[in-house]
Amino acid sequence: MATASVTATSTSSAANAAFKKQLNKVYGFYTGGFIAFVIILAVLEQMGLNRDWIGFIFLLATIALYAGIGIMSRTTDAAEYYVAGRRVPAVYNGMATGADWMSAASFIGMAGTLYLSGYSGLAFIMGWTGGYCLVALFLAPYLRKFGQFTIPDFLGERYGGNLPRFIGIVAAILCSFTYVVAQIYGVGIITTRLTGVAFEVGIFLGLGGILVCSFLGGMRAVTWTQVAQYIILIIAYLIPVVWLSVKQTGVPVPQAVYGYQLQKVTGLEEKLIKDPKELEVRKVFADQARALGEKVKDPKTALAADRSAAEKKLADLKANNASANQITAAEKELAAVPKDEASAVKAWTAAKTAAEARDKPLGGMPRHGTIFAGDPNGDAAAKTAYDTSRRNFLALIFCLMVGTAALPHILMRYYTTPSVKEARNSVTWSLFFIFLLYFTAPALAVLVKYEMFNAVVGASFDKLPFWITAWNQVDPSLLSVVDVNKDGLLQFGEIRIGGDVVVLATPAIGGLPYVVSGLVAAGGLAAALSTADGLLLTIANALSHDLYYKMIDPNAPTARRVTLSKVLLLVVALAAAGVASQKPADILFLVSAAFSFAAAAFFPALVLGIFWKRATGVAASLGMIAGLGITFYYMATTQPWMRSVFGVTSPVELWWGIQPISAGVFGVPLGFAVIVLVSLVTPAPRKEIQELVEHVRYPELRGAAMRTSTV
């Protein structure tokens, strides 16, 4: 028996080694081919290839590549479809996890947030990176030992009932759906920038790339596609930031010059704050805010005056035979006049708030090196602002760390490795591949800000860079410039740029050929598609495997379960695309909301389920409901978009000043408290479940027990 076991293990190891060697060869050729493809496009651009064609080629080539991998990896085998046959080597699982993890928020939004908010944006890097330490220490290896397919599956087996499983299904769908809407929103932005098609059309073009991978081959197709996507996205992210580093300092290591350039940015910020032209711009916005405030005081009279002025302007233009463009612009102005007093007050109040925000130094942006808002040594208001800012910084780090450790689509990845040891190694590789991007993002933000201060601010409006016009056409809310002080020159306070633009515009800001812009957009698309694949698969599997197979029809054949999963995946993808097309909120908020939901719903139940054998099913169910419930309630009553969705009109009341993005900070401790307290007053779990928990944590105890029994 022992000889047979050793032989089987040896055969398995040899097969895994051969499989890994083959993967090395395939992805080595793939990387070289991709680099050659980019070089060829760069040569064709120099020969006169149109920019629109470059965008279409990048879009079609990358989606065709992912589709090809999906088709080659198609399967109806349950183990292959749900966990890729449990034979993914650690290094490749780490790469796939990196791609699965580095969503549109990481690739597009994170550096943009650092650009806009400076130091406080580092909370995202610290939280997300720290979360993988929690995964490695507390969850990944132990979940792999339990051996289920999904997180709801683990909850059902560990807590012995369908109620924990069902609550896990609901929570997995909620956080994954929120997350996938953000990814599809990012796909729409990138596809629109690449091809020029309408945002809504761009969403459904990208959706085809998502579906063709996960629909045909499940986790098997998604895994090998995500490895390919990681290679694209990391190359795309590093090239422009390395170029900016060389251009500004002569050093091709942006991470090494980050602090040096930050000092320069701080000096330029001081100069801009005192610049007379910037002060002129601030005064214009201050005047606008005052005028809007007067309108709000008497909306009836102000609305009638606005409508009358717009009608007169249009009539005068027509009477004077003005150009078609002037008449069209006047017609748009008239159409933009609010229809009634209520909508007028709402629009003017929002505009007043925006004008007040821009009547501040640096257009309302904090200084990049300022740690927290306010001043700990200032007056009462400054001290309160400082304490609130610091509290929110720490709360966000906490939510992102714990949420990272509890996201179902990430934890699913560690079910695909051949062994527990490989699961641990896989986490290490995941951290390395994520580190490559996260360590670069702060440098990118500083280098782009330095470039904006030096090369864009002060430019003539007649000679603005092409990328400003291009992004303004994609969506004026993402980037707009207006000469508010009418001097013909662009001041920093006249620029309004969204965080989702910064990374995608970096090649153009740095003066690189358009092919690099196409490459970065393709990288962002890879990041969004890779995460969307994993999220959609999580939702479909929760419904087909955990709900249908485990709870409704345990005798369902494998082929029916896999087919059902594919159908549900299609339905969920279309629903998410429909929601994303409405542009519900910015990418970073949607992603962060998903982290708070995952943290509050899963983290207490997973950790106590692994480390405390006394935790009971009833307690886990109530803990998940309580944690998720309080988190959802806080967001619904404090976040503007969610308040509008649920019709909340009461004044916003923040608890201890915590922003809704960090709502999970209330749900996680409540979940732990409920599970512990209820477990202590309810009957202990069955003996076999307690023994299973002991075995998962201390496998040597079981081995010792077996040896004692044999003796």
N, C-alpha and C positions, 0 to 999 in steps of 0.2 A: 504494500500500500504506500509506504513512504517513498520507495523507489519510483512508483508510478506518479506520485505527486511531484517529486523533484523533476522528473522527465517532462511532465506537463508544464511546470513552471518554466523550465528551460526552453521548451518549444515556444511558449507564449512570449518570453523575453526576446527570443530570436526573431519571432514574427513582428513584434513591436519595433525592434531595431531596424529591420528591413523596411517596415512601413515608414518609419521616420526618415530613413535614408532616401526613400523615394520622394517623400514630401520635400526634403531639402533640395533635391534636384528640380522638381516641378516649380517650386516657388523661387528658386534661383533664376531659372529661365524666365519666369514671369516678371521678376523685378528688372532684369536686364532688358526684356522686351518693352516694358513700360517706359523705362528711361529713354530707350531708342525712339519710341513713339513720340515722346515729348520733344526730343531733339529734332525729329523730322518735321513736326508741326512748327517749331521755331524757325527752321529754315524756310518752310513754305510761307510763313508770315513775312519774313524778310523779302520773299519773292513776290509779295503782293496779295497773299490770301486774305480774304475779307474777314473781319473780326466776328461777324455773325456766323460765318462758316466754322470758325475755330470753336465757338461756343457749341454749335450743334454737333460737331465732331466729338468734342469731349463728352457731351451728354450721351450721345448715341453709343460711342465706343465703350464707355464705362458701364452703361446699363446693359449693353450686349454682352460684355464680359461677365457681369454678375448673372445674367440670364443663362449664359453658357454653363457656368459652374452649377447653377440651380438645376438645369436640365440633366447634366451629367451625374448629379448627386441625388436624383429622384429616387424615392423608395416608398414602400408600403409596409416595411418591417417596423414593428412598434419600437423596438430598442433603438434602431437607427433613426427613426423619425423623432423620438422624444429625447434621447440622450446620445445621439451620434455613435451608437454601438459601444459606448464607454471605452473608446480606444484612441482618444485624442492625446498626443504627447503633450507634456507640460508646457514646453516652450510655445507650441502652436496654440494651445488653449489659452496661454497667457496673452498671445497676440490677438486672438479672437475676443478674449475678454476686454482687452484694451480698446478694440474697435467697438465692441458692444457698449462699453462704458463711455467712450469719448463721443458723445452725442453732438447734436448741433449746438447744444449749450456749451460744451467744452470747447469745440473747435471754433465756433462762431462767436458765442456770447461771452466766454470767460475773459478773453483779452479785451473785448469791448467794454466789459464791466470794469476791468482794471483801468482802462483808459478814462472812463467817465468818473469813476469813484476813487481812484488811487488806492491808498493803503487798505481801506475797508474791503476792497474787492478780494484781498488775499484770504478772506474768510472762506471763499469757495475752494481755493487751492488747499488750504490747511484742512478743511472739513472733508473734502472728497478724498484726499490722499490718506488722511488719518483713518477714514472709514475702512480702507483696505487692511490696515493693521488689525482692526477689530475682526474683519472677515478671516484673516489668517489665524488669529489667536483663539477666537471664540466660536466660529461657525463652520467654515468650509470643510475642514477635515472631519468634523463630527457629523455633519449632514451627509458627507460622502459615505461614512460608515453605516448610516441608517439605510442608504441605498434606494430611496424612492426616486420618482421621476420629477416631482414638482414640490413647491413649498406647501400648498394645501394638502398634498399627499402626505408629507411629513407630519403636518398637524393632525391629520386624521389618524395616522398610525400611532403617533406618540401619545396623543390624548384620548385615543380609543373611542371615537364616535364621529358621526356625521356632522354634528353641530360645529365643532371647531373647524372641520374641513370646509363646511359651507361658508362660514364667516371668513375663512382664509381665501376662498374663491372670490367673494365679494370684494374684499380688500385688495387682492391681487389685480382684479379687473379695474378697480377705481384708480389705484396708483399707476398701473401700466397704461390705462387709457389716457389719463392726464398727461403722462410722459410722451406717449406716442403722438398725441395731438401736437405737442411742441416740436417733435421731429418732423412731422409732415408739414407743419408751418415753415420750418427751416428749409425743407425740400422745395416748397413753393417759392421762397425768396431766391434760393440759389438757381433754380431752373429758370425763373423769370430773368435773372441777371445773365445767365448763359445764353438764352435763346431769344429774349425779348417778348415772349408770349405773355398773356395775361396771368396774373397770380393764380387765379382759380384753375386755369388750364395747366399751369406749371405743377400744381399739386397733383393732378391726376396723371401727368406724364411721369413724375417721380414715383407715384404709387405703383405704376407698372413694374418698375425696377424692384420695389419692395416685394411685391406679390410673387414675382416669378421665382424668387429665391426660396422664401419660406413656404410658399404654397406647394411646391413640388417635392421638396426633400426634407422639410422640417428642420430639426436641429442639425442633421448631417449637412444639408445644403447651406444652412445659415453659418455653420462653423467655418467651412472652407471658403465661403464668400467673405466672411468677416476677416479672415487672415489676409485675403487679397485687398480688402478695403483698408485695413490698417496700413499696409505698405504704401498705398496711394496717399492716404491722409497725412502720414508722418513726413513723407517726402514733400508734399504740398505745403505743409505748415512750416517746415524748416527753411526751405529755399529763400522765400522773400525776407525772412527775419535775419538770416545770415547775410543776405545782400545788403540790407539796411545797416547792419553792424559794420560791414566792410566799408560801405559808402561813408559812414559818419566817423569811424574811428580807425579803419584799416585793420581791425581785428575780426577774424571770421568766427568768433565765439561770442554770440550775443549775451549769453549768460554771464560771461566774465566782465563785460563792459557795462552791465546793467546799472551798477551803483555810480559809475563815472558819468554816464549819461543822465542819470536822475539828478545829480548835482547841477548839471547844465539846465535841465528842465526847470528846476527850482528857481534858478537865477532868471530864466526867461519869464517865468510866472510873475516874479516880483516886478519885472520891467513892464509886462502887459497890464498889471493891475493899476499902475500909475500912468499909463499911456493916455494922453489927452483924447485921442480918437476913440479909445475904448470907453472913456468916460462919457463921450458924446453919445455913443450907442446906448449906454446904460440910461442916460437921461431920456432918450427916445422911448425906451421900454417903460420907464417910470411914468412918463406922460401918458402912454397908452393905458397903463394900469389905472391911473387916476380917471381917465376918460371913461373907461369901461365901468369903473366903480360908480360914476355918475349915472350911467345908463341903467345900471341895476337898480338904482334908487327910484327911477321913474320909467319902467320898461315900456309902458303904453306910448308915451310921447316919443321916446327914443326909437322905438320900433317903427312908428309912423314916419318919423323923420328919415330914418335909414331907407325905408322902402320908397319914399318920395324922391330922395336923392338918387337912388339907383335907377328909378324909372325915368327921371329927368335926364340923367347921363345917357341912357340908352336912346331916348328920343332925340337928344341933341346930336348924337353920333349919326343916327339915321338921317336926320335933316341935313347934315353937312356932308352926306355921302362918304362917311369914313370907311376905312378898309374893312374887309370881312373879318380879319383877325381882331380888330378893335371892337367891332360889334359883337363878335362871339364872346370876347372877354367880358364885355358889359352885360351880356345876357347871363353869363355864369355868375357875375356879381349879384344880379337881381335874383337869380334862382337860389343863391346862397343866403339871402336874407331870411331869417327865421320866420316860420309860418304863424306862430302865435307867441303870446307873452311868455308862457311857460318855457317853451323851447329857446326863446331869446335869452331869458334869464340864465338858463342852464349853459348856453353857448358862451355868453358874455362872462359868466363866472369862471368857466374853464379858461377862457382866453386871458382874463385878469390874473388868474393864478399863474399861468404860463409867463405872462409879461413880468410879474413880480419876481418869478424865479430867475429871469434873465436880467433883471435889474440888480445883478450881483457881480462881484469880480469873477472873471473867467467864464462869463455866461452862466453862472450858477454852479459850475463844477468846483469841487474842493481842490485845494492844492494837493498835488500828487503825493507828496511826502508827509502830509498831515495825518497823524495816527487816528485821532478821533475828533469829532466835531466838538465845539465848545472849548472851555478852558478850565482845568481843575483848580486853577488859582484865581479865576475871575469872579464876577459877581454871581448872584444866585442863579440867574438864567443860564449863564455860561457853564456853571457847575452841573446844573440839571441836564443841559445838552450833552455835556461830556459823559456823564454817568449813563444816560440813555443810549448814547452811541456805543459805548463800550459794552453795555449789556446786550445790545442787539448783535454786536460783533461776535460775542461769545455764544449767544443763543443760536446764531446761524451756523457757527462751526459745529456745535453740538448736534443740531438737526441734520446737517449734511453728513457728519460722521456716522451717526446711528442709522440714518436713512440709507447710506451706502451699504452698510452691513446687513440691511434687511430687504434690499430690492430683490424681488423674485427673479427677474430676468438675469441678474448677475449671479445669484446663488445657484440658479439652474446650471450655469456653466460648469460648476465643480462636480456635477453628476456625470459629466462626459469623460472624465479621466479614467485611466485603467485601474488606478489604485488610490488609497488614501495618501501615500507618499507623494504620488504625482499630483494630487489635489493641493498639497502643501507647496510643492515646487511651483505649481501653476500660479498660486497667489503671488509668489516671489517674482515670477516673470511678468505677471500682470502689473505689479508695482513698477517694475523697470520700464515697461513699454509706456505706461501712463506718465511716468516721471519725465520721459523725453519731451513730451508736450507740455506738461505742467510747469516744468522748470524753465521753459522757454516763454510761456505766456506773459509773465511780468515784464520780461525784457522787450517783448514785442510791443506792449502797450507804451512803454517809455520811449522806445525808438520811434514809434509812429507819432507820438505827441511832439517829440523834438522836431521831426520832419514837418509836422503841421505848423509849428511855431515859426520855423525858418523858411519853408518853401511855399507855404500856402497863405498864411496871414500876411497882408500887405499887397497881395496880388491884385491886379486890375480886374474889375468885373468883366471887361471886354476880353480878357485873356485867361479866364479860369481854366484849370486843368479839365481834360475831357471826362475824367471819372466823376467829377462833381455833377456834371450834366447828366451822365448816364445813370447814376444812382437816383438823382432827382426824378428821372422819368420812371424808374422802377417803382418808387413809392416816396412821395415828398415827406412822409412822416419819418422815413429812415434817414434822409439827408436833405436839407434845404439851406439855401443862403439867400439873404435879402439885404439889399443896400439900404438899411434903415436910416442912416445919417446922410445919404445921398452924396457921398464924396467920391464915388467911383472906385473905392478901394475896399478890399475885404478885411474886416476886423474879426478878431476871434469871437467876439460877442455876437457877430452876425451869422455865425455858423451853428446850425442845429444838426447834430449827427447822432444817430441811434447806435447803440452798442453792437447791434447785429451787423453793422456795415464795416466796422473797423478792420477785421481780419480779411474779409473779402476784398476790401479796397487797398490793402497794404501793398501789393505789387505795383498798382498804379500810383499810389502815393510815393513810392520809392523810385518811380521812373522805369520800371522793368517792362519788357515787351508784353504785349497783351496775352501771349500764350501762357505766361506765368499766372496771369489773372484767371485764365481758363483752368489752369492746373489747380489753383487754390480753390476755385469754385467746385471742381471735381472732387477735391479733398473734403470740402464741407459736405458735398452730396454723399460721399462715401461714409462720413461720420453719421449723418442723419439716417441714411438707409440702413447702416449696420445696426444701429440702436433700434430703429423701427422694426427691423426683422425680428430681433430678439423679443421685443415687447409684444408684437402681434402674436408671436408663437406662444408667449406666456399666457396671453388671454385665451387664445384658441385651445391650448392644452388644459387650462383651468376648466373650461366649459366641457370639452370632449372627454378628457381623461378623468378629472376629479368629480365633475358634476354628473356627466352621463354614465361613464363606465363604473365609477366607484359608488355612486349613490342611486342611479336609476336602473341601469341594466348591467349587472356584473358579468353576465354571460355573453355580452356583445362580442362578436368576432373582431379580430384585430383590424381587418380590412375596413369594417364599418366604422370603427373608432377613428382610424386615420382619415378616412373620407370625410367624416363629420368634422374633424378638426380643420381640414382644408376649407370646407364650406363656411364654417364659423370664422375662420381667419379672413376670408373674403368679405364677409358681412361686416366684421369689426373694422377692417381697413377702410371700407367705404364710409362707415359711420364716422370714423376719426377724420377722414378727409373732409367730410361735410362740415364737421365742427371747426377744423383748422381753416377752412375757406372763409369763415366768419371773422378771422383774426381776433380771437377772444382776449388775448393778453400777450405780453412779450414772452419770448422763449424762456428767459431765465426764471420768471415767476412760475410758469407752468411746470418747469422741471423741478424747481425747489418745492413746489406744492406736492409733487409726487414723492419727494424725499420725506417730507413731513408725514404724509399719509402712510408710507411704508414703515417709517420709524415707529409711529404710534401704534400701528396695527400689528406689526410682526416682531419687532425687536424684543420686547419683554417676553412674548410667548416662546420665541425661538431660544433665547438664552436660558430662561428658566426651564424650558423643556429639555435642554441638554444637560444643564448643570444642577438641577434640583429634581430629584426623582419624586418628591412629594407633590409637585405641581399637578393639579387635576384638570380634567377636561372642562368641567363647568367653570372653574376659575379662569382658565385660558380664554374661553368664549366670552365671559363677562369682561375680562381685561382687554381683549381686542376691541369689543364694542365700546367700552368706556374710553379707551385711548383714541380710537379713530373718531368717535362721536364728538369729543371735546375739541379735537383738532379741526374737524370739519366745521363745527359750529363757530369756532373763533375766526376761521377764514371767511365763512359766509357772512359774518357780521362786521368784518373790518376791511376786507379787500374790495376795492371799488368795482371790479368787474363781477365778482361773485355776488356782491350786494345788489347789483343791477339784475343779475339773473334770478335771484330769489326775492326780489322786490323789497329789500330791506331799506327802510327810510329813516330809522332811528339814528341819532348821532353816533358817530364812531367812538367807541370806548376801548382804547388799548389797555391791556392788563400790564402794568409795570412798564408801559411804553414799548412792549415787544411788537415788532411789525408782523403782519400776517404771514410773511414768507417763512417765519420761524415758529409757526403755530405748533409744531411737533414738540416743542420744549414743554408744553403742558400735557400733551398726550402720553409721552413716554413714562414719566414718573407715575402718572395716574394708572397706566396699564400695569406697571410693576406692583404698585400698591394693591390694586384690586386682585391680581393673581395670587399674591402672597397671602393676603388676608382671607380670601375666599377658600384657598387651598387648605388653610389651617382649620377651617370649620366645616369642611366637606370630607367625605370618606376618601382615603388614600387610593391611588390608582392600583389596578390589579398587580399582583406580584410579578407576573411575567413582563409587564411594562417597566416596572422598577428595575428588574434584572437587566432588561435591554438597555436602559439608561446607564446602569453601572458598567455593562460590557462595552458600550460605545466610548465611555470616558476612560475606563481602566480595563482594556482587553486582557492585560496580564492576569487580572484577578480570575477571569473565567478560565484562562489556561491553567492557573494554579489549582483552581477548584476541580478541573477535569483530571489533573494529575493525581490529586488527593483521592478522588473517587476511584481512579484506576487501581491505585495502591490498595 
